[in-house]
């Protein structure tokens, strides 16, 4: 007993141990700083494109194809591994036994490319978000720091990547609890208790950094939506089933299309991005410019009740996000999916007039987001934290799990785990791959 206390004391006072802690803490703060800067610049890019189309409404017909073609070229030429959301790369890295293989998709080169090219994508009107890329950035920063300190094995094995990913989500949305839950629920369902301190420390420091700079803001503004429990069955069923159905269809579409287009994307990546850019431009023009960008403005407008969206917004936003992802440019689907869910809630409110529209919007956001990413607990918590609403806990919980069940029927695997296959060096066409989530995923 005394020997154990003595060893613990030596570890606590060891210069090497403190060097490790300081480097790790510095990494978490760096993730928070990068996430904050990324948030500010993405909003600037988003607003700049909207200012452009206000002056020249048909500019997207040139800007979108040309911009996405440029991003696709730069990605393939200088930043391979930076394409897409970034969450599949983090999952793939957790499955790679060799350090050298992880370095190809987790590096400071990837960090720079991910930020730069996501911003150019938003300047070009792509329907993408920064949250998935922030996970990739966080995981890359923490993994990169591993070379400067002698981290314990549970740090190097999974802790650095999990902590970086969790810190990325927490800092991107200012939702620390959602960051921890997403790391456990999606990035590492084989989560081990010994990584808990690593996760908590990284999320805490990244979150504190964001709050210190930006203040303790609520991402989508405060919502006062409520629902009488006795009247909740119908909206829960509609939002849960419809959100899960559409979210599952969207996920299945991305996975199926990505696999089918993979040979063509390898041969003609710039041409494919140009075609996708043209489709995004046409979709945006049909929507009156509403489907361009992250979808943050549209979601906030519906949640706060400061505006309305047409009933077709949901479907056009889905198409714009699908085209953006298939183009192969860096960019996530978190914000666009939340905006699509908000649009779905607005559409449902046209038919369920007895239920407050604000309530349906929040329920549908959870339903659709769960349907896409298939992480019901994260979806529940992230929407609660982003809208500062705790009055709908039970309805949101029921909606999330109903959407999860519905989505699994349509798309029987997690979208991120399925997309992670393409980043695994040992992956062979036609073979199944066991991911970090413990799922065996076979090509469809």
C-alpha positions in Angstrom: 0.0 0.0 0.0 2.8 2.4 1.0 4.7 1.4 -2.1 1.8 2.2 -4.3 1.3 5.7 -2.7 5.1 6.3 -3.1 5.0 5.4 -6.8 1.9 7.6 -7.3 3.7 10.5 -5.7 6.8 10.0 -7.8 4.6 10.0 -11.0 2.8 13.1 -9.8 6.0 15.0 -9.2 8.0 13.6 -12.2 9.2 16.2 -14.7 8.4 13.8 -17.5 4.8 13.4 -16.3 4.3 17.1 -16.1 5.7 17.6 -19.6 3.2 15.1 -20.8 0.3 16.9 -19.0 1.4 20.3 -20.2 1.6 19.2 -23.8 -1.8 17.5 -23.6 -3.4 20.5 -21.9 -1.9 22.8 -24.5 -3.3 20.6 -27.3 -6.8 20.8 -25.8 -6.5 24.6 -25.6 -5.2 24.7 -29.2 -8.2 22.8 -30.3 -10.4 25.4 -28.6 -8.6 28.2 -30.3 -8.7 26.6 -33.7 -12.4 25.8 -33.3 -13.1 29.4 -32.4 -11.2 30.8 -35.3 -12.8 28.3 -37.6 -16.2 29.3 -36.4 -15.6 33.0 -37.0 -14.1 32.5 -40.5 -16.8 30.0 -41.6 -19.5 32.5 -40.8 -17.6 35.1 -42.7 -17.4 32.8 -45.7 -21.1 31.9 -45.4 -22.1 35.6 -45.2 -19.8 36.6 -48.0 -21.4 34.2 -50.4 -24.9 35.3 -49.5 -23.8 38.9 -50.1 -22.6 37.9 -53.5 -25.8 36.3 -54.6 -27.8 39.3 -53.3 -25.9 41.5 -55.8 -25.7 38.9 -58.6 -28.4 36.2 -58.2 -27.1 34.0 -61.0 -23.4 34.1 -59.8 -23.8 30.6 -58.3 -24.0 29.1 -61.8 -20.3 30.0 -62.2 -19.0 30.2 -58.7 -20.3 26.9 -57.4 -18.9 24.6 -60.2 -15.6 26.5 -60.4 -15.2 26.8 -56.7 -15.9 23.1 -56.0 -13.6 22.1 -58.9 -10.8 24.1 -57.4 -11.3 22.6 -53.9 -11.4 19.1 -55.3 -8.1 19.7 -57.2 -6.4 21.2 -54.2 -7.6 18.3 -52.0 -6.4 15.6 -54.3 -3.1 17.4 -55.2 -2.0 18.8 -51.9 -4.2 17.5 -49.0 -5.2 13.9 -49.7 -7.1 12.5 -46.7 -8.8 15.9 -45.9 -11.9 15.2 -48.0 -15.4 14.8 -46.6 -16.5 15.2 -43.0 -13.4 14.1 -41.1 -15.3 11.9 -38.6 -14.8 8.8 -40.8 -11.0 9.5 -40.8 -11.1 9.7 -37.0 -12.9 6.4 -36.8 -10.6 4.8 -39.4 -7.6 6.0 -37.3 -8.9 4.3 -34.3 -8.8 1.0 -36.2 -5.3 1.4 -37.6 -2.7 -0.6 -35.7 0.2 1.2 -37.3 1.3 4.7 -36.4 2.5 5.4 -39.9 -0.9 4.6 -41.4 -2.6 7.1 -39.0 -0.2 9.9 -40.0 -1.7 9.9 -43.5 -5.1 11.1 -42.3 -4.2 12.8 -39.0 -1.5 15.5 -39.4 -1.0 19.2 -39.2 -1.0 19.2 -43.0 -4.6 17.9 -42.8 -5.4 20.6 -40.2 -4.3 23.4 -42.5 -6.0 21.9 -45.5 -9.2 21.1 -43.7 -9.7 24.7 -42.5 -8.6 26.3 -45.8 -10.6 24.1 -48.1 -13.8 24.1 -46.0 -13.7 27.9 -46.1 -13.2 27.9 -49.9 -16.1 25.4 -50.2 -18.4 27.8 -48.2 -17.2 30.7 -50.3 -18.4 28.6 -53.2 -21.9 28.0 -51.8 -21.5 24.4 -50.8 -24.0 23.0 -48.3 -21.4 21.9 -45.7 -20.7 22.4 -42.0 -17.6 22.9 -39.9 -18.4 20.5 -37.0 -17.2 17.2 -38.6 -14.0 19.0 -39.9 -13.5 20.3 -36.3 -13.5 16.8 -35.0 -10.9 15.9 -37.6 -8.9 18.9 -36.7 -9.1 18.1 -33.0 -8.1 14.5 -33.5 -5.2 15.5 -35.7 -3.8 18.1 -33.3 -3.9 15.7 -30.3 -2.4 12.9 -32.3 0.3 15.1 -33.7 1.3 16.1 -30.1 2.0 12.5 -29.3 5.4 12.8 -30.9 6.5 15.4 -28.3 5.8 13.5 -25.1 5.9 10.0 -23.8 2.2 9.5 -23.4 0.9 6.5 -21.6 -0.4 3.7 -23.8 -4.1 4.4 -23.2 -3.4 8.0 -24.4 -1.7 6.8 -27.6 -4.0 3.8 -28.3 -7.3 5.6 -28.3 -7.3 8.5 -25.9 -5.6 11.2 -28.0 -7.9 10.6 -31.0 -11.1 10.3 -28.9 -10.2 13.3 -26.7 -9.4 15.4 -29.8 -12.7 14.4 -31.5 -14.7 15.1 -28.3 -13.0 18.5 -27.8 -13.7 19.3 -31.5 -17.5 18.8 -31.1 -17.6 20.5 -27.7 -15.7 23.6 -29.1 -17.6 23.7 -32.4 -21.1 23.9 -30.8 -20.2 25.0 -27.3 -21.8 21.8 -26.2 -19.3 20.0 -23.8 -21.6 17.2 -22.8 -22.5 16.4 -26.4 -18.8 16.3 -27.2 -18.2 13.6 -24.6 -21.3 11.6 -25.6 -20.4 11.7 -29.3 -16.9 10.4 -28.7 -18.3 7.5 -26.7 -21.4 6.8 -28.9 -19.8 7.2 -32.4 -16.1 7.6 -32.4 -15.5 4.7 -30.0 -18.3 2.5 -28.9 -15.7 0.1 -27.5 -15.0 3.0 -25.1 -12.9 2.1 -22.1 -13.3 3.7 -18.7 -9.6 4.5 -18.4 -9.9 7.1 -21.2 -12.6 9.0 -19.3 -10.1 11.4 -17.6 -8.5 12.1 -20.9 -11.8 12.9 -22.6 -13.1 15.1 -19.7 -9.9 17.1 -19.4 -9.7 17.7 -23.2 -13.4 18.7 -23.4 -13.1 20.9 -20.4 -10.1 22.8 -21.6 -11.3 23.2 -25.2 -14.7 24.4 -23.9 -13.2 26.8 -21.4 -11.1 28.3 -24.2 -14.1 28.8 -26.5 -16.2 30.4 -23.7 -13.3 32.7 -22.7 -13.1 34.1 -26.2 -16.7 33.9 -27.5 -18.7 33.9 -24.2 -21.2 31.3 -23.0 -23.4 31.6 -26.0 -26.3 29.3 -27.1 -25.6 28.1 -30.7 -29.1 28.5 -32.1 -30.5 30.9 -29.5 -32.9 30.1 -26.6 -36.1 28.2 -27.4 -39.0 28.2 -24.9 -40.9 25.5 -26.8 -42.9 23.1 -24.5 -45.3 20.2 -25.0 -48.0 18.8 -22.7 -47.2 15.2 -22.1 -50.7 14.0 -22.8 -50.6 15.7 -26.3 -47.1 14.4 -27.1 -47.8 11.0 -28.8 -48.8 12.3 -32.2 -45.9 14.7 -32.7 -43.4 12.2 -31.3 -44.6 9.5 -33.8 -44.6 11.9 -36.8 -41.3 13.5 -36.1 -39.6 10.3 -35.0 -40.8 8.1 -37.9 -40.6 10.8 -40.6 -37.2 12.1 -39.3 -35.7 8.7 -39.1 -37.1 7.7 -42.5 -35.7 10.8 -44.3 -32.4 10.7 -42.3 -31.9 7.0 -43.0 -32.6 7.6 -46.7 -30.1 10.4 -46.8 -27.4 8.3 -45.1 -28.0 5.3 -47.3 -27.9 7.7 -50.4 -24.5 9.0 -49.3 -23.0 5.6 -48.6 -24.4 3.9 -51.7 -23.5 6.8 -54.0 -20.0 7.2 -52.5 -19.3 3.5 -53.2 -20.7 3.6 -56.7 -19.0 6.8 -57.7 -15.6 5.8 -56.1 -14.0 4.5 -59.4 -15.2 7.6 -61.3 -14.1 9.9 -58.5 -10.6 8.5 -58.5 -10.3 9.0 -62.3 -12.1 12.3 -62.7 -12.3 14.0 -59.3 -12.4 17.6 -60.7 -15.0 16.8 -63.3 -17.2 15.1 -60.6 -16.9 18.2 -58.3 -17.8 20.4 -61.2 -21.0 18.4 -61.9 -21.9 18.5 -58.2 -21.2 22.2 -58.0 -23.6 22.8 -60.9 -26.3 20.7 -59.2 -25.8 22.8 -56.0 -26.2 26.0 -58.0 -29.4 24.9 -59.6 -30.8 23.6 -56.3 -29.9 26.9 -54.6 -31.6 29.0 -57.3 -34.7 26.9 -57.1 -34.8 27.5 -53.3 -34.3 31.2 -53.7 -30.8 30.9 -52.2 -31.8 29.2 -49.0 -29.9 25.9 -49.5 -26.5 27.5 -49.9 -24.0 27.3 -47.0 -24.2 25.7 -43.5 -28.0 26.3 -43.0 -27.3 28.0 -39.6 -29.2 31.1 -40.5 -32.3 29.2 -41.7 -32.3 26.9 -38.6 -32.0 29.9 -36.2 -34.7 31.7 -38.0 -37.2 28.8 -37.6 -36.2 28.0 -34.0 -36.5 31.6 -32.8 -39.7 32.2 -34.9 -38.2 35.2 -36.7 -39.0 33.8 -40.2 -40.5 31.0 -42.2 -39.3 28.6 -44.8 -41.1 27.0 -47.8 -42.3 23.4 -47.4 -39.9 22.2 -50.1 -36.8 23.5 -48.2 -36.2 20.2 -46.5 -35.9 18.2 -49.7 -33.8 20.8 -51.6 -31.4 21.1 -48.6 -31.0 17.3 -48.6 -30.1 17.4 -52.3 -27.7 20.3 -51.8 -25.9 18.5 -48.9 -25.8 15.2 -50.9 -24.2 17.0 -53.9 -21.7 18.8 -51.6 -20.6 15.6 -49.9 -20.3 13.5 -53.1 -18.1 16.3 -54.7 -15.3 15.0 -52.5 -14.5 18.4 -50.9 -13.8 18.8 -47.2 -17.0 19.7 -45.2 -19.4 18.1 -42.7 -23.1 17.3 -42.6 -23.9 18.3 -39.0 -25.1 21.8 -39.5 -26.9 21.1 -42.8 -28.6 18.1 -41.2 -29.8 20.2 -38.3 -31.1 22.8 -40.7 -32.8 20.1 -42.7 -34.5 18.8 -39.6 -35.6 22.3 -38.7 -37.1 22.6 -42.1 -38.9 19.3 -41.7 -40.4 20.5 -38.4 -41.6 23.7 -40.2 -43.2 21.5 -42.9 -44.9 19.2 -40.3 -46.3 22.2 -38.5 -48.3 23.0 -41.6 -50.3 19.8 -40.9 -50.2 19.5 -37.1 -51.6 22.9 -36.4 -52.6 22.1 -32.9 -49.0 21.6 -31.8 -46.8 24.7 -31.3 -44.5 25.1 -34.4 -41.4 25.7 -32.3 -41.9 22.3 -30.5 -42.3 20.5 -33.8 -39.1 22.1 -35.1 -37.0 20.9 -32.2 -38.5 17.4 -32.3 -37.9 17.1 -36.0 -34.3 18.3 -35.6 -33.6 15.5 -33.2 -35.5 13.0 -35.4 -33.8 13.8 -38.6 -30.3 14.3 -37.0 -30.7 10.9 -35.3 -31.8 9.4 -38.6 -28.6 10.6 -40.3 -25.9 9.9 -37.7 -27.7 7.2 -35.7 -26.5 8.5 -32.3 -29.7 9.2 -30.4 -28.2 10.2 -27.1 -25.9 12.7 -28.8 -28.7 14.1 -30.9 -30.9 14.5 -27.9 -28.2 16.3 -25.8 -26.8 18.4 -28.7 -30.1 19.9 -29.6 -30.9 20.6 -25.9 -27.6 22.3 -25.4 -27.8 24.2 -28.7 -31.3 25.6 -28.0 -31.0 25.9 -24.2 -34.3 23.9 -23.8 -34.7 21.3 -21.1 -38.5 21.3 -21.1 -38.8 18.7 -23.8 -36.4 16.0 -22.4 -38.9 13.1 -22.5 -40.5 13.9 -25.9 -37.0 14.4 -27.4 -35.8 11.2 -25.9 -38.7 9.2 -27.3 -38.4 10.9 -30.7 -34.7 10.2 -30.9 -35.0 6.5 -30.2 -38.0 6.1 -32.5 -36.0 7.8 -35.3 -33.0 5.6 -34.5 -35.1 2.4 -34.9 -36.6 3.7 -38.2 -33.3 4.8 -39.6 -31.7 1.4 -38.9 -34.4 -0.3 -40.9 -33.5 1.9 -43.9 -29.7 2.1 -43.3 -28.5 -0.8 -41.1 -25.1 0.8 -40.3 -23.7 4.0 -39.1 -22.9 6.4 -42.0 -19.6 7.4 -40.4 -18.5 3.8 -39.8 -19.4 2.9 -43.4 -17.5 5.8 -44.9 -14.5 5.1 -42.7 -13.9 1.9 -44.8 -12.3 3.9 -47.6 -9.6 5.2 -45.3 -8.6 1.8 -44.0 -5.4 0.6 -45.8 -6.3 -3.1 -45.4 -9.8 -2.6 -46.8 -10.4 -4.8 -49.9 -13.4 -4.4 -52.2 -16.1 -6.9 -51.4 -14.8 -7.8 -48.0 -16.4 -6.8 -44.7 -14.7 -4.4 -42.3 -15.0 -4.4 -38.5 -15.0 -0.8 -37.4 -14.3 0.9 -34.1 -18.0 0.6 -33.3 -17.8 -3.2 -33.5 -20.0 -3.3 -36.7 -19.2 -5.5 -39.6 -20.1 -3.5 -42.7 -20.4 -5.1 -46.1 -20.5 -3.1 -49.3 -24.0 -2.8 -50.6 
